[in-house]
Amino acid sequence: MTEARFDDTIHAPVRLRICGLLNNADRLDFAVVRDTLGISDATLSKHVKTLADAGHVTINKSASANRTDARRVTWLSLSPTGRSAFAAHIRALQDIAGQPHLTL
């Protein structure tokens, strides 16, 4: 079990929601994350860059089989470090709330 550890980078509301979404998937399309959170491309890009700079999120681009143009799909995923940091942050929040730790 991961030790509880508050993470200021993850704690910002949009970044916490991004990590929560990515924690439940191997990877998600940038557009899916944007639409699910109801935020702009620019807002998501800013927060993803912050998470990527901290080593929490990885960004990969690939050609799309569904497109006939040259545009690429941007895939987002939590890195192993990001998964661990997210789990530790959730445990820290549970401690603050006086709740038992849930398994992520």
N, CA, C and O of each residue as an XYZ file, in Angstrom:
416
protein
N       0.845     -1.178      0.000
C       0.000      0.000      0.000
C       0.892      1.243      0.000
O       1.906      1.302      0.695
N       0.495      2.209     -0.779
C       1.239      3.459     -0.885
C       1.015      4.316      0.360
O      -0.102      4.402      0.869
N       2.067      4.939      0.839
C       1.983      5.840      1.985
C       1.237      7.108      1.591
O       1.399      7.598      0.473
N       0.424      7.644      2.494
C      -0.306      8.886      2.235
C       0.678     10.029      2.056
O       1.596     10.202      2.857
N       0.478     10.817      0.989
C       1.361     11.959      0.734
C       0.595     12.995     -0.092
O       0.208     12.724     -1.229
N       0.380     14.173      0.478
C      -0.315     15.253     -0.217
C       0.567     15.754     -1.355
O       1.768     15.948     -1.172
N      -0.029     15.966     -2.535
C       0.727     16.417     -3.711
C       0.101     17.706     -4.238
O      -0.993     17.690     -4.802
N       0.805     18.816     -4.050
C       0.284     20.116     -4.493
C       0.038     20.168     -5.993
O      -0.892     20.840     -6.441
N       0.850     19.474     -6.774
C       0.678     19.494     -8.230
C      -0.624     18.813     -8.619
O      -1.363     19.329     -9.457
N      -0.911     17.683     -8.037
C      -2.133     16.944     -8.361
C      -3.361     17.626     -7.771
O      -4.442     17.547     -8.354
N      -3.222     18.289     -6.637
C      -4.370     18.779     -5.881
C      -5.217     19.833     -6.595
O      -6.408     19.938     -6.303
N      -4.663     20.605     -7.502
C      -5.467     21.606     -8.218
C      -6.677     20.903     -8.831
O      -6.522     19.840     -9.431
N      -7.881     21.471     -8.697
C      -9.098     20.751     -9.093
C      -9.087     20.121    -10.487
O      -9.463     18.958    -10.632
N      -8.668     20.855    -11.501
C      -8.666     20.274    -12.852
C      -7.636     19.151    -12.944
O      -7.908     18.117    -13.553
N      -6.470     19.336    -12.354
C      -5.445     18.283    -12.409
C      -5.871     17.050    -11.615
O      -5.564     15.927    -12.014
N      -6.562     17.238    -10.514
C      -7.079     16.111     -9.744
C      -8.086     15.322    -10.580
O      -8.075     14.091    -10.571
N      -8.943     16.021    -11.290
C      -9.932     15.359    -12.156
C      -9.250     14.647    -13.327
O      -9.657     13.545    -13.696
N      -8.229     15.256    -13.908
C      -7.480     14.609    -14.992
C      -6.884     13.300    -14.481
O      -7.028     12.256    -15.117
N      -6.219     13.360    -13.337
C      -5.600     12.156    -12.775
C      -6.646     11.101    -12.451
O      -6.412      9.911    -12.663
N      -7.791     11.522    -11.943
C      -8.865     10.580    -11.645
C      -9.350      9.855    -12.883
O      -9.584      8.647    -12.848
N      -9.501     10.583    -13.976
C      -9.905      9.957    -15.242
C      -8.833      8.999    -15.741
O      -9.128      7.861    -16.108
N      -7.599      9.460    -15.754
C      -6.510      8.638    -16.289
C      -6.210      7.435    -15.401
O      -5.705      6.422    -15.884
N      -6.511      7.536    -14.135
C      -6.259      6.423    -13.221
C      -7.113      5.204    -13.563
O      -6.747      4.075    -13.236
N      -8.242      5.430    -14.216
C      -9.166      4.353    -14.540
C      -8.994      3.813    -15.954
O      -9.839      3.056    -16.431
N      -7.916      4.189    -16.626
C      -7.696      3.748    -18.003
C      -6.199      3.610    -18.271
O      -5.376      4.223    -17.591
N      -5.862      2.802    -19.267
C      -4.462      2.716    -19.679
C      -4.032      4.020    -20.337
O      -2.936      4.526    -20.095
N      -4.929      4.559    -21.183
C      -4.678      5.832    -21.849
C      -6.001      6.375    -22.333
O      -6.946      5.620    -22.565
N      -6.070      7.692    -22.487
C      -7.272      8.343    -23.007
C      -6.878      9.369    -24.057
O      -5.826     10.002    -23.963
N      -7.724      9.521    -25.043
C      -7.562     10.522    -26.087
C      -7.741     11.911    -25.452
O      -8.659     12.124    -24.660
N      -6.864     12.841    -25.805
C      -6.924     14.222    -25.321
C      -8.345     14.775    -25.450
O      -8.861     15.395    -24.520
N      -8.974     14.548    -26.604
C     -10.317     15.087    -26.848
C     -11.351     14.493    -25.896
O     -12.282     15.187    -25.486
N     -11.203     13.239    -25.546
C     -12.129     12.592    -24.613
C     -11.993     13.227    -23.232
O     -12.996     13.512    -22.578
N     -10.759     13.448    -22.786
C     -10.527     14.082    -21.486
C     -11.102     15.494    -21.504
O     -11.804     15.890    -20.573
N     -10.811     16.247    -22.545
C     -11.318     17.622    -22.681
C     -12.839     17.657    -22.603
O     -13.409     18.448    -21.851
N     -13.492     16.800    -23.380
C     -14.953     16.794    -23.426
C     -15.565     16.299    -22.117
O     -16.591     16.819    -21.677
N     -14.952     15.312    -21.501
C     -15.452     14.791    -20.231
C     -15.389     15.853    -19.144
O     -16.312     15.971    -18.338
N     -14.313     16.624    -19.115
C     -14.149     17.667    -18.105
C     -14.855     18.969    -18.477
O     -15.049     19.836    -17.625
N     -15.240     19.108    -19.749
C     -15.919     20.320    -20.193
C     -15.037     21.552    -20.143
O     -15.479     22.629    -19.744
N     -13.768     21.384    -20.556
C     -12.817     22.491    -20.549
C     -12.266     22.697    -21.957
O     -12.467     21.858    -22.835
N     -11.580     23.798    -22.169
C     -11.017     24.113    -23.480
C      -9.719     23.336    -23.718
O      -9.104     22.816    -22.786
N      -9.321     23.273    -24.991
C      -8.037     22.664    -25.339
C      -6.894     23.350    -24.592
O      -6.003     22.687    -24.062
N      -6.928     24.682    -24.554
C      -5.848     25.443    -23.915
C      -5.752     25.132    -22.419
O      -4.656     24.969    -21.882
N      -6.896     25.053    -21.758
C      -6.895     24.752    -20.320
C      -6.354     23.356    -20.068
O      -5.526     23.155    -19.180
N      -6.824     22.388    -20.852
C      -6.330     21.024    -20.669
C      -4.840     20.950    -20.973
O      -4.091     20.316    -20.231
N      -4.405     21.583    -22.042
C      -2.982     21.567    -22.395
C      -2.116     22.110    -21.273
O      -1.074     21.538    -20.955
N      -2.544     23.213    -20.673
C      -1.789     23.839    -19.580
C      -1.646     22.883    -18.396
O      -0.555     22.725    -17.848
N      -2.743     22.251    -18.008
C      -2.709     21.354    -16.852
C      -1.957     20.058    -17.158
O      -1.249     19.532    -16.299
N      -2.107     19.549    -18.371
C      -1.380     18.337    -18.757
C       0.123     18.620    -18.773
O       0.917     17.778    -18.353
N       0.514     19.796    -19.253
C       1.939     20.146    -19.260
C       2.493     20.176    -17.837
O       3.591     19.677    -17.590
N       1.751     20.751    -16.912
C       2.184     20.794    -15.511
C       2.355     19.380    -14.961
O       3.350     19.081    -14.302
N       1.372     18.506    -15.238
C       1.454     17.121    -14.769
C       2.597     16.371    -15.448
O       3.282     15.573    -14.808
N       2.807     16.623    -16.739
C       3.898     15.961    -17.473
C       5.255     16.442    -16.962
O       6.173     15.637    -16.802
N       5.390     17.736    -16.707
C       6.646     18.278    -16.184
C       6.994     17.674    -14.818
O       8.168     17.548    -14.468
N       5.961     17.302    -14.054
C       6.176     16.677    -12.743
C       6.416     15.166    -12.863
O       6.701     14.496    -11.870
N       6.297     14.635    -14.093
C       6.502     13.210    -14.304
C       5.271     12.363    -14.036
O       5.365     11.136    -13.995
N       4.119     12.995    -13.853
C       2.895     12.264    -13.526
C       2.136     11.770    -14.755
O       1.452     10.749    -14.686
N       2.248     12.468    -15.860
C       1.494     12.122    -17.075
C       2.447     11.969    -18.244
O       3.420     12.711    -18.372
N       2.156     10.998    -19.095
C       2.894     10.848    -20.346
C       1.974     11.231    -21.503
O       0.763     11.015    -21.459
N       2.578     11.797    -22.524
C       1.855     12.254    -23.709
C       2.455     11.547    -24.916
O       3.665     11.601    -25.139
N       1.606     10.886    -25.691
C       2.060     10.211    -26.913
C       1.143     10.604    -28.049
O      -0.067     10.739    -27.870
N       1.724     10.785    -29.208
C       0.939     11.122    -30.396
C       1.091     10.001    -31.403
O       2.173      9.440    -31.574
N      -0.026      9.679    -32.077
C       0.011      8.631    -33.088
C      -0.974      8.949    -34.200
O      -1.925      9.708    -34.014
N      -0.730      8.359    -35.347
C      -1.644      8.522    -36.473
C      -2.960      7.854    -36.111
O      -2.995      6.888    -35.349
N      -4.034      8.382    -36.666
C      -5.352      7.819    -36.400
C      -5.840      7.037    -37.605
O      -5.826      7.539    -38.729
N      -6.267      5.821    -37.369
C      -6.816      4.989    -38.450
C      -8.159      5.528    -38.912
O      -8.610      5.208    -40.012
N      -8.805      6.346    -38.083
C     -10.127      6.880    -38.417
C     -10.078      8.181    -39.212
O     -11.120      8.683    -39.631
N      -8.890      8.731    -39.425
C      -8.767     10.009    -40.131
C      -8.088      9.813    -41.471
O      -7.232      8.945    -41.639
N      -8.491     10.636    -42.414
C      -7.869     10.586    -43.736
C      -6.830     11.691    -43.906
O      -6.118     11.730    -44.909
N      -6.745     12.589    -42.923
C      -5.754     13.663    -42.995
C      -4.533     13.295    -42.153
O      -4.455     12.199    -41.599
N      -3.605     14.207    -42.069
C      -2.338     13.923    -41.385
C      -2.370     14.214    -39.884
O      -1.370     14.025    -39.192
N      -3.515     14.672    -39.384
C      -3.575     14.989    -37.953
C      -3.353     13.734    -37.116
O      -3.714     12.623    -37.502
N      -2.749     13.956    -35.966
C      -2.432     12.836    -35.072
C      -3.293     12.918    -33.817
O      -3.757     13.992    -33.432
N      -3.494     11.778    -33.194
C      -4.251     11.706    -31.948
C      -3.262     11.837    -30.789
O      -2.205     11.205    -30.791
N      -3.612     12.654    -29.810
C      -2.791     12.810    -28.612
C      -3.376     11.932    -27.514
O      -4.532     12.086    -27.120
N      -2.557     11.016    -27.033
C      -2.958     10.090    -25.973
C      -2.326     10.513    -24.663
O      -1.148     10.869    -24.619
N      -3.108     10.475    -23.597
C      -2.642     10.820    -22.263
C      -2.730      9.594    -21.365
O      -3.679      8.816    -21.459
N      -1.752      9.425    -20.507
C      -1.801      8.338    -19.533
C      -1.032      8.744    -18.281
O      -0.136      9.587    -18.324
N      -1.407      8.124    -17.167
C      -0.643      8.329    -15.938
C       0.602      7.475    -16.023
O       0.534      6.300    -16.384
N       1.723      8.053    -15.695
C       2.973      7.295    -15.624
C       2.918      6.433    -14.356
O       2.062      6.656    -13.501
N       3.809      5.464    -14.227
C       3.858      4.716    -12.967
C       4.062      5.644    -11.764
O       3.467      5.435    -10.706
N       4.899      6.658    -11.930
C       5.101      7.643    -10.865
C       3.809      8.401    -10.581
O       3.473      8.666     -9.427
N       3.091      8.744    -11.645
C       1.820      9.460    -11.497
C       0.765      8.627    -10.788
O       0.022      9.138     -9.950
N       0.699      7.339    -11.129
C      -0.262      6.444    -10.457
C       0.037      6.367     -8.962
O      -0.868      6.429     -8.130
N       1.307      6.233     -8.639
C       1.708      6.160     -7.241
C       1.414      7.473     -6.516
O       0.897      7.465     -5.399
N       1.740      8.593     -7.147
C       1.497      9.905     -6.536
C       0.002     10.157     -6.354
O      -0.413     10.715     -5.338
N      -0.810      9.749     -7.333
C      -2.256      9.928     -7.236
C      -2.809      9.093     -6.076
O      -3.604      9.592     -5.279
N      -2.396      7.835     -5.979
C      -2.857      6.973     -4.889
C      -2.453      7.549     -3.536
O      -3.251      7.547     -2.598
N      -1.226      8.040     -3.429
C      -0.751      8.633     -2.172
C      -1.538      9.897     -1.839
O      -1.848     10.148     -0.675
N      -1.862     10.690     -2.859
C      -2.616     11.929     -2.640
C      -4.031     11.604     -2.156
O      -4.528     12.242     -1.228
N      -4.672     10.632     -2.770
C      -6.024     10.236     -2.353
C      -5.997      9.740     -0.908
O      -6.894     10.053     -0.126
N      -4.985      8.979     -0.561
C      -4.861      8.512      0.830
C      -4.682      9.692      1.795
O      -5.238      9.691      2.893
N      -3.912     10.684      1.382
C      -3.733     11.876      2.218
C      -5.067     12.608      2.393
O      -5.374     13.077      3.489
N      -5.854     12.709      1.330
C      -7.171     13.348      1.432
C      -8.088     12.553      2.349
O      -8.856     13.132      3.117
N      -8.010     11.229      2.271
C      -8.808     10.385      3.161
C      -8.400     10.611      4.614
O      -9.255     10.651      5.498
N      -7.098     10.760      4.867
C      -6.623     11.058      6.218
C      -7.185     12.391      6.707
O      -7.649     12.497      7.842
N      -7.140     13.406      5.846
C      -7.656     14.727      6.206
C      -9.144     14.649      6.534
O      -9.622     15.294      7.468
N      -9.872     13.845      5.748
C     -11.317     13.710      5.948
C     -11.674     12.731      7.070
O     -12.845     12.591      7.424
N     -10.674     12.060      7.623
C     -10.925     11.092      8.666
C     -11.603      9.838      8.163
O     -12.359      9.195      8.892
N     -11.333      9.488      6.912
C     -11.945      8.323      6.287
C     -10.936      7.186      6.198
O      -9.733      7.426      6.101
N     -11.426      5.938      6.232
C     -10.501      4.813      6.035
C      -9.971      4.821      4.613
O     -10.639      5.306      3.699
N      -8.785      4.291      4.426
C      -8.178      4.243      3.091
C      -8.911      3.247      2.217
O      -9.177      2.117      2.625
N      -9.235      3.679      1.012
C      -9.843      2.817      0.003
C      -8.743      2.366     -0.946
O      -7.794      3.109     -1.195
N      -8.861      1.176     -1.465
C      -7.904      0.674     -2.439
C      -8.226      1.260     -3.791
O      -9.374      1.214     -4.233
N      -7.209      1.823     -4.468
C      -7.396      2.385     -5.810
C      -6.985      1.387     -6.856
O      -7.069      1.674     -8.050
